[in-house]
Amino acid sequence: DRRRPLSHISAEYPQVDFSDAPQEHDEVWSDYDQRLGSEWDETRESAELYKVAERGRSFWKYLAKRSEEKVIVCTHSAFLRCTLSWGQEGGVQWMPPQTLDERYTTTTNAGNDDGDAAAVLPDVPLFNYNGDKVFEQYVRKDYANCELRSFCVVFE
């Protein structure tokens, strides 16, 4: 879950350039520690998948700006399951209860002084499959243990 400090990872993999990784420590996990305490033993990211989708959106935007024509992405299946399915019909498979989702807030709507729960922001998809249901099904199906799956992403 939490990544190791960057200095540990870069010492283990000296051939990899980590200069684009701005923080020494996992800032996402540090935020959870601040909000929930380090003894929290429930799910963290999986109980707040919209944040995983936001990170995924940032990652794909970053990747689109890279000059390389071919890139290998190695990641956890849960990250791909979320980013490839976010906002799509049927949603993210096996999504646990979103108990940490803070997008539900109390607001006062125009003409209503009661303070109703605001609508959740729309889950905007990260990917457009252009109607290719076969490809969409292929990339969105669950991953087997240690599975490698290849596909091409076109940035427009």
N, C-alpha and C positions, 0 to 999 in steps of 0.2 A: 504494500500500500504506500507507505511513505518511502520516498527515495532516499538513498544515502547522501551524505554531504558531497558536493561536487568535487572537492579536493580528494576524497577517497576514490570516487569513480574515475577521475582523471589519472590518478596514480596507477590504478589497475589497468587502464586502457590508454597508455601514453600516445598511441598512434591516432587517437580520435581527437578532433578539434572541438572543444566544448566552449569556445569563446562566445557562441550565441546563447548560451545558458546564463542568464544574468544573475541568478541568486545562488549562493553557496548552499543554502538549505531549502527544503521543500516548502515554499510559501503557502501553498494550498493546505498542506498538513498543519503548518504553524497556525493558520487561521482556525482550523478545527480545534487545535489545542487551546487556543485563546477562548473560543466560544463554548467548547464542551468540556474542557479539562483533559489532561493527558490520561486520566483513568477511564475515559469513555470507552466502553467495550462493545458498543452497538456499531452498526454500519455507519459510515461517514459519507463518502462520495456516492455510494449507491442509494442513499436516502435523500440525495439532492442532485439527481441526474441532470437537471437543467444546467448546473455548473459544469458538469462533465461536457455537455454539449457546447457550452460557451468556450471552454478550453479547446475542444475539438475544432470549433469554428476558427479560433485564433491560430491553431496549429495549421489548418489547411490554408488559411490566408498567408501565413508565413511561408509555407511550402510553395505556394503559387508565385511568390516573389523571388524564389531562388533561381539562379541561372542554370543549374544542372537540368539536363533533359531527362535523365533517368535517376530515380532515387529509390532506395529501399527503405521501407518503414517497418520497423519491428516494434510491436506494441502488444499490450494485453488485449485479449479478445473482448473483454467488457468495454474497453474504450471504443473499439470498432463497432461492437454491437450497439452502443449508444449513438455514436456519431453517424453511422450509416443508416440508422432507423429513426433518428430524432425527427419528429414532426411528420413522419410518413404515416400513411394509412396503416392501422394496426399497432403503431407505436413501437416502443422498445420491448423486446421479448423479456419475460421474467423480471419485469421491473418491480422491485420491492416497494413497500409503502414509502411515500416521499415525505417522511416525518420531519425532515430538516428544510423542506422547501419554504423559503421565506417570501415567495412571491405573493402569497396571500396576505393582504394587508387590509386594515380597516380604513375606509375613506368615507367622505360625505359626498354623495352623488348630487348633482344639480337637482333641486326640487325634492330631495329626500334628506331629511335631517337625522335619520336614524343611524347612519354610519354602517352601511352594508359592506360585506366582504367584497373587495374588488375582484374583478375577473382576472384569472391567471393570464399572463402575457401569452400570446399565441406561440406555440412551439414551432418555430419556423424551421423547415428542413434545411439541413446542411448540404444535401445533394439533390440533384435533379436527374432522375433516371430516364428522362425523355421517353417515357412510355414503354421502355424495355423491361417488361415484367420478368422475363427469364433471367436477365442479368441482375435485376433488383433482388429477386428471390435468392440467387446465388450468393450475393455479397451480404444479404441480411440474415441468411440462415445461421443457426448457432454453430459455433466452432467446436471441433473435437479437441481433445487434449493434445497439445503440441502441434496442432495443425498449422501448416503454412498455406496461405491462400493468396493468389496473385490476381491483380486486376490493375487496369490502367485508369488514371484519373486525368481528365482534360479540364484545364482551367480556362474559363472564358471571361 
